[in-house]
Amino acid sequence: GMPMDDKNVSQLAKEFPDQFRKEGTPCLSDCRDGWVPLVREVMQKVKDHGVKLKWHQIKEKFGTLRMYEGLETNSPSSNIYDWISKAERESGKTCEVCGKPGKTVNMGWLFTLCLEHKKERKKEKEMH
């Protein structure tokens, strides 16, 4: 898949250092550019509510976003699972490339794409 750009990862790690392992987080390697705002929103809520966690993995699976967390035991987990499932649901209607409204489509693999990026992806496939 198309990895999330390193600059996105380092940007998020700068914004929310407490949610990342010190040695860096390979977990973001498979999250899409278009979903960065969804991921950021969850991270912001985690921060605002004082939830203590380190993300294990944030990635694409079956065309939608998945966020796996390592909650610290004494942490107020409040609504974290609601926030995560809301972001995962939203990703199913958000283009993974640009963040515009999209649909999950099956092109051998599942992707969530707007019309424009769906066309582009089809072209790429025909060229191979």
C-alpha positions in Angstrom: 0.0 0.0 0.0 1.0 3.7 -0.1 2.6 4.4 3.3 1.7 7.4 5.3 4.3 10.1 4.5 7.1 10.3 7.0 6.5 14.0 7.4 2.9 13.2 8.6 4.3 10.8 11.1 6.9 13.1 12.5 4.4 15.9 12.6 1.9 13.8 14.7 4.8 12.6 16.9 5.7 16.3 17.5 2.2 17.2 18.3 1.5 14.3 20.6 4.8 13.1 21.9 3.3 11.2 24.8 1.3 8.9 22.5 4.4 7.6 20.7 7.1 5.3 21.9 10.5 7.0 22.3 12.1 4.8 19.7 9.6 6.0 17.1 6.5 4.3 16.0 6.6 2.0 13.1 2.9 1.7 13.7 2.1 4.6 11.5 3.7 3.1 8.5 0.5 2.2 6.8 -1.9 5.0 7.5 -3.0 7.1 4.5 -2.5 10.9 4.0 -6.2 11.5 3.6 -6.9 10.0 7.0 -4.4 12.1 8.9 -7.1 14.5 10.1 -9.1 11.6 11.5 -6.1 10.2 13.3 -5.2 13.7 14.6 -8.7 14.2 16.0 -8.5 11.0 18.0 -5.1 11.9 19.3 -6.3 15.4 20.3 -9.2 13.9 22.3 -6.8 11.4 24.0 -4.7 14.4 25.0 -7.6 16.6 26.1 -9.0 13.8 28.3 -5.7 12.9 29.9 -5.9 9.3 28.6 -2.5 7.6 28.8 -1.6 5.4 25.9 1.0 4.6 23.3 -0.3 3.6 19.9 0.6 0.1 18.8 -0.5 0.4 15.3 -2.4 2.7 13.0 -3.0 1.3 9.6 -5.3 0.5 6.7 -7.1 -2.8 6.7 -9.8 -3.9 4.2 -9.9 -0.3 2.8 -10.5 1.4 6.1 -8.5 2.9 9.0 -7.6 0.8 12.1 -6.2 2.2 15.3 -4.8 -0.2 17.9 -3.9 1.3 21.2 -1.9 0.3 24.2 -3.8 1.8 27.1 -1.9 2.2 30.3 -3.7 0.4 33.1 -4.5 3.3 35.4 -5.6 5.5 32.6 -9.1 7.0 32.4 -10.2 5.2 29.2 -13.5 7.2 29.1 -14.7 7.2 25.5 -11.6 6.1 23.7 -13.2 3.2 22.0 -16.0 5.4 20.7 -13.5 7.9 19.3 -11.6 5.2 17.6 -14.6 3.5 16.1 -16.0 6.8 14.9 -12.7 7.6 13.1 -12.6 4.1 11.6 -16.2 4.5 10.4 -15.4 8.0 9.0 -12.4 6.6 7.1 -14.9 4.4 5.1 -16.3 7.5 3.5 -13.1 9.6 3.3 -10.7 9.3 0.4 -7.4 7.9 1.8 -5.4 9.9 -0.7 -6.8 13.4 -0.3 -9.4 13.3 2.5 -12.4 14.3 0.3 -15.7 12.3 0.5 -15.1 8.8 -0.9 -16.4 5.2 -1.0 -14.7 1.9 -0.3 -14.2 0.1 -3.7 -12.8 -3.2 -4.6 -10.0 -3.1 -7.1 -8.4 -6.4 -6.3 -7.6 -4.7 -3.0 -10.0 -2.5 -1.1 -9.4 1.2 -1.2 -11.5 4.1 0.0 -11.3 6.8 -2.7 -13.0 9.8 -4.1 -14.0 9.6 -7.8 -10.9 11.4 -9.0 -8.5 9.1 -7.2 -10.6 6.1 -8.1 -10.1 7.0 -11.8 -6.4 7.5 -11.2 -6.0 4.2 -9.5 -7.8 2.4 -12.3 -5.4 3.9 -14.8 -2.4 2.9 -12.8 -3.7 -0.7 -12.7 -4.2 -0.8 -16.4 -0.7 0.3 -17.0 0.8 -2.7 -15.1 
